[in-house]
Amino acid sequence: MNERALLTLGLLAASTARGGPGQAMTRLHEKLREYQAREPANAILLTVLSSAAAFYVAERGRNAKVTSFYDAVVYAATNLSVGYSDIFAKTPAGKAIGALLMTYGPALATRALDPPGAPVSNYGAPASQGNALSEAAVDRIVASLDAILTQLRARPL
């Protein structure tokens, strides 16, 4: 199946979804976040393998550096973090896959070593507060910044 057929199928599926493409993307995003929070290591493995498969299909025969699925796995895995590899995307689809991996990778890495189902906390805030920082966390951050400013002001120019 060629890239245009896959794109057409994806657009058709999104446009026929209840609530339209925006709602479909929102639901997909929510499901991915839930899965990542519930199973962080599996989310990384699934991301690497699925993106490697897509990258291999996009680059095979068009990129001399992609001669096996293993090459695509190396590309995908390194793009989730530092991007260390001698494999570069040549096709527009390969470049899009790389851009998504480089964008999504840091979010995956933040929870990579958490146990499955671990509650999310933000800088010392209880998980029950969602994204809000606790007063104690804010006080610690402000105290750290004040200490840094004091040291910077004490240095002669």
TALIN-V990079 format. One record per residue. N is the residue number from 1. SS is DSSP state (A for helix, B for strand, O for the rest). Layout:
# TALIN-V990079
N,SS / N,SS
This chain:
# TALIN-V990079
1,O / 2,O / 3,A / 4,A / 5,A / 6,A / 7,A / 8,A / 9,A / 10,A / 11,A / 12,A / 13,A / 14,A / 15,A / 16,A / 17,O / 18,O / 19,O / 20,A / 21,A / 22,A / 23,A / 24,A / 25,A / 26,A / 27,A / 28,A / 29,A / 30,A / 31,A / 32,A / 33,A / 34,A / 35,A / 36,A / 37,A / 38,A / 39,O / 40,A / 41,A / 42,A / 43,A / 44,A / 45,A / 46,A / 47,A / 48,A / 49,A / 50,A / 51,A / 52,A / 53,A / 54,A / 55,A / 56,A / 57,A / 58,A / 59,A / 60,O / 61,O / 62,O / 63,O / 64,O / 65,O / 66,O / 67,O / 68,O / 69,A / 70,A / 71,A / 72,A / 73,A / 74,A / 75,A / 76,A / 77,A / 78,A / 79,A / 80,O / 81,O / 82,O / 83,O / 84,O / 85,O / 86,O / 87,O / 88,O / 89,O / 90,O / 91,O / 92,A / 93,A / 94,A / 95,A / 96,A / 97,A / 98,A / 99,A / 100,A / 101,A / 102,A / 103,A / 104,A / 105,A / 106,A / 107,A / 108,A / 109,A / 110,O / 111,O / 112,O / 113,O / 114,O / 115,O / 116,O / 117,O / 118,O / 119,O / 120,O / 121,O / 122,B / 123,O / 124,O / 125,B / 126,O / 127,A / 128,A / 129,A / 130,O / 131,O / 132,O / 133,O / 134,O / 135,A / 136,A / 137,A / 138,A / 139,A / 140,A / 141,A / 142,A / 143,A / 144,A / 145,A / 146,A / 147,A / 148,A / 149,A / 150,A / 151,A / 152,A / 153,A / 154,A / 155,O / 156,O / 157,O
